[in-house]
Amino acid sequence: MRLIDALQYRLPLAGVVSILHRASGAMMLILLPFVIWMFDTSVTSEISYDTFTSAFSAGLGVLPGWFMKLVVLALIWAYLHHFIAGVRHLWMDATHSVTKEFGRRSAVVTLVASVLLTVVLGAKLFGLF
């Protein structure tokens, strides 16, 4: 198979969701030290909580605050997508719904729900409401 042929292949939505499910899991694994730091800093003391909250406005070291918010937004998407896609897989396993049509419809629901919830939580994160 030539590279040109591989680039022209159109992956079905269920395949896209499957790849994103794996990518979101890998993203959460890679960013796990950051999540642990956020949790530890937010619950250790009042002073460390102030450090935690200031990291999102003033930044942390050489990283600006907006970059910290983008990393958290990526984590929010990764968690939501991974969770919703996992529920999709559990539903398919429990009900034996493995038709092509159900796979496409549930993939659309998974993509739309994860993106919409990420937009809502991202708006809250960036202070839009």
C-alpha positions as CSV (number, residue, x, y, z in Angstrom):
1,M,0.0,0.0,0.0
2,R,1.4,3.4,-1.0
3,L,1.4,6.4,1.4
4,I,-0.8,8.3,-1.1
5,D,-3.5,5.6,-0.8
6,A,-3.4,5.6,3.0
7,L,-3.9,9.4,3.1
8,Q,-6.9,9.2,0.8
9,Y,-8.7,6.6,2.9
10,R,-11.8,8.1,4.7
11,L,-12.1,6.6,8.1
12,P,-15.7,6.1,9.4
13,L,-16.8,8.1,12.4
14,A,-16.7,5.0,14.7
15,G,-13.0,4.7,13.7
16,V,-12.3,8.3,14.5
17,V,-13.9,7.9,17.9
18,S,-11.9,4.8,18.5
19,I,-8.6,6.5,17.7
20,L,-9.6,9.6,19.8
21,H,-10.5,7.3,22.7
22,R,-7.0,5.9,22.6
23,A,-5.4,9.3,22.2
24,S,-7.4,10.8,25.0
25,G,-6.3,8.0,27.3
26,A,-2.7,8.5,26.4
27,M,-3.1,12.3,26.9
28,M,-4.5,11.7,30.4
29,L,-1.6,9.3,31.2
30,I,1.0,11.7,30.0
31,L,-0.5,14.6,31.9
32,L,-1.0,12.6,35.1
33,P,1.9,14.2,36.9
34,F,0.3,17.6,36.2
35,V,-3.1,16.4,37.5
36,I,-1.4,15.1,40.7
37,W,0.4,18.4,41.1
38,M,-2.8,20.3,40.7
39,F,-4.6,18.2,43.2
40,D,-1.7,18.3,45.7
41,T,-1.3,22.0,45.4
42,S,-5.0,22.7,45.7
43,V,-5.6,20.8,49.0
44,T,-2.3,21.0,50.9
45,S,-2.8,24.5,52.5
46,E,-4.3,27.9,52.0
47,I,-1.0,29.2,50.7
48,S,-0.5,26.4,48.2
49,Y,-4.1,26.9,47.1
50,D,-3.2,30.5,46.3
51,T,-0.3,29.2,44.3
52,F,-2.6,26.9,42.5
53,T,-5.1,29.6,41.6
54,S,-2.4,32.2,40.6
55,A,-0.9,29.6,38.2
56,F,-4.0,30.2,36.0
57,S,-3.9,34.0,36.1
58,A,-0.2,34.9,36.5
59,G,1.3,31.7,35.1
60,L,3.8,29.2,36.6
61,G,7.5,29.8,36.0
62,V,8.0,30.5,32.3
63,L,4.5,29.2,31.4
64,P,1.9,31.9,31.0
65,G,-1.6,31.6,32.7
66,W,-3.4,31.2,29.4
67,F,-1.1,28.2,28.5
68,M,-2.0,26.5,31.8
69,K,-5.7,27.0,31.0
70,L,-5.2,25.4,27.6
71,V,-3.5,22.4,29.2
72,V,-6.4,22.1,31.6
73,L,-8.9,22.5,28.7
74,A,-7.1,19.6,26.9
75,L,-7.4,17.5,30.0
76,I,-11.1,18.4,30.2
77,W,-11.7,17.3,26.6
78,A,-9.6,14.1,27.1
79,Y,-11.5,13.1,30.2
80,L,-14.9,13.8,28.7
81,H,-14.2,12.1,25.4
82,H,-12.6,9.1,27.1
83,F,-15.5,8.8,29.5
84,I,-18.3,9.2,26.9
85,A,-16.6,6.8,24.5
86,G,-16.1,4.3,27.3
87,V,-19.8,4.5,28.1
88,R,-20.5,4.0,24.4
89,H,-18.4,0.8,24.4
90,L,-20.0,-0.4,27.6
91,W,-23.5,0.2,26.1
92,M,-22.5,-1.7,22.9
93,D,-21.2,-4.6,25.0
94,A,-24.2,-4.8,27.3
95,T,-26.9,-4.5,24.5
96,H,-25.0,-6.3,21.7
97,S,-25.7,-3.2,19.5
98,V,-22.9,-3.7,17.0
99,T,-24.6,-2.7,13.8
100,K,-23.0,-0.3,11.4
101,E,-25.8,2.3,11.8
102,F,-25.7,2.2,15.6
103,G,-21.9,2.6,15.5
104,R,-22.2,5.7,13.3
105,R,-25.0,7.3,15.4
106,S,-23.3,6.6,18.7
107,A,-20.0,8.0,17.3
108,V,-21.8,11.2,16.4
109,V,-23.3,11.5,19.8
110,T,-19.9,10.8,21.4
111,L,-18.2,13.5,19.4
112,V,-20.9,16.1,19.8
113,A,-21.4,15.5,23.5
114,S,-17.7,15.6,24.3
115,V,-17.1,18.8,22.3
116,L,-20.2,20.6,23.6
117,L,-19.3,19.8,27.2
118,T,-15.8,20.9,26.6
119,V,-16.9,24.2,25.2
120,V,-19.2,24.8,28.2
121,L,-16.5,23.9,30.8
122,G,-13.9,25.8,28.7
123,A,-16.1,28.9,28.8
124,K,-16.3,28.6,32.6
125,L,-12.5,28.0,32.8
126,F,-11.7,31.1,30.8
127,G,-14.2,33.2,32.8
128,L,-16.9,33.8,30.2
129,F,-19.6,33.1,32.9
